[in-house]
């Protein structure tokens, strides 16, 4: 059984296909946003690592300073 399609119905199908699928621009934008998200996560991880190292250095320095003060008091008394 052969179906007869009119030009109008073919155009409607074509327009439906075009409007229902995501455009290349939106796909690229999504890909760009994903890349931005990855960069943001990498940057956040780097900042967190730097902060952790800074806290650890500060903690170590504070302990060293405390031990020095204890030694100063111990030797002065």
C-alpha positions as CSV (number, residue, x, y, z in Angstrom):
1,X,0.0,0.0,0.0
2,X,1.5,3.2,-1.2
3,X,1.1,6.4,0.9
4,X,0.7,9.7,-0.7
5,X,2.3,12.6,1.0
6,X,1.5,16.2,0.2
7,X,4.1,18.9,0.2
8,X,2.5,20.4,3.3
9,X,2.7,17.2,5.3
10,X,6.3,16.7,4.2
11,X,7.1,20.3,5.3
12,X,5.4,19.7,8.6
13,X,7.4,16.6,9.3
14,X,10.6,18.4,8.3
15,X,9.8,21.3,10.6
16,X,9.0,19.0,13.4
17,X,12.3,17.2,13.0
18,X,14.2,20.5,13.0
19,X,12.4,21.9,16.0
20,X,12.5,18.8,18.1
21,X,16.2,18.1,18.0
22,X,18.7,20.2,19.9
23,X,20.6,22.6,17.8
24,X,24.3,22.4,17.3
25,X,24.7,25.7,19.1
26,X,23.0,24.4,22.2
27,X,25.1,21.2,22.0
28,X,28.2,23.3,21.8
29,X,27.1,25.5,24.6
30,X,26.4,22.5,26.8
31,X,29.8,21.1,25.9
32,X,31.4,24.5,26.7
33,X,29.5,24.6,30.0
34,X,30.7,21.1,30.9
35,X,34.3,22.1,30.2
36,X,33.8,25.2,32.4
37,X,32.4,23.0,35.2
38,X,35.5,20.7,34.9
39,X,37.8,23.7,35.0
40,X,35.9,25.1,38.0
41,X,36.2,21.8,39.9
42,X,39.9,21.6,39.1
43,X,40.4,25.2,40.3
44,X,38.4,24.5,43.5
45,X,40.4,21.3,44.1
46,X,43.7,23.3,43.6
47,X,42.5,26.0,46.0
48,X,41.4,23.4,48.6
49,X,44.8,21.7,48.4
50,X,46.6,25.0,48.8
51,X,44.4,25.9,51.8
52,X,45.0,22.5,53.3
53,X,48.8,23.0,52.9
54,X,48.6,26.5,54.3
55,X,46.6,25.2,57.4
56,X,49.1,22.4,57.8
57,X,52.1,24.8,57.6
58,X,50.4,27.2,60.0
59,X,49.6,24.4,62.4
60,X,53.3,23.1,62.2
61,X,54.6,26.7,62.7
62,X,52.3,27.2,65.7
63,X,53.5,24.0,67.3
64,X,57.1,24.8,66.6
65,X,56.6,28.3,68.1
66,X,54.9,26.8,71.2
67,X,57.7,24.3,71.7
68,X,60.3,27.2,71.3
69,X,58.4,29.2,74.0
70,X,58.3,26.2,76.3
71,X,62.0,25.7,75.9
72,X,62.6,29.4,76.5
73,X,60.6,29.3,79.7
74,X,62.3,26.0,80.8
75,X,65.8,27.4,80.2
76,X,65.0,30.8,81.8
77,X,63.6,29.4,85.1
